[in-house]
Amino acid sequence: MMDLDVRVISQRPAGGRCALYADYAEVLATHLAARTEVVFSTRRDAHGAGFPSLLMNGQAVQPADGVILMPADLCARLTALGVDDAILDRLADALDAPLERMLAGA
């Protein structure tokens, strides 16, 4: 398994994207044994050094649409980090679950 550190920068209390990114981190911990950490910040800097951000191995993952990280964005970053396609196929489905919960308003 690869060495993966995931850091989520969140506001407190976490809502919307911050909560979603924390859920994504939990999926990555479960499926890739990633080390995860949620850091709370008052600094707004989406997809950078403030909230809401998700960093993999120290680099902020950028959303393709410029607004919200989607499972495909995370999988693209993991591909660049060398994660196997078979693992990514299973992971994509698992990453869809928290996104669907957020979109449903749960």
Secondary structure, 3 states (H helix, E strand, C coil): CCCCEEEEEECCCCCHHHHHHHHHHHHHHHHHCCEEEEEECCCECCCCCCECEEEECCEECCCCCCCCCCHHHHHHHHHHCCCCHHHHHHHHHHHHHHHHHHHHCC
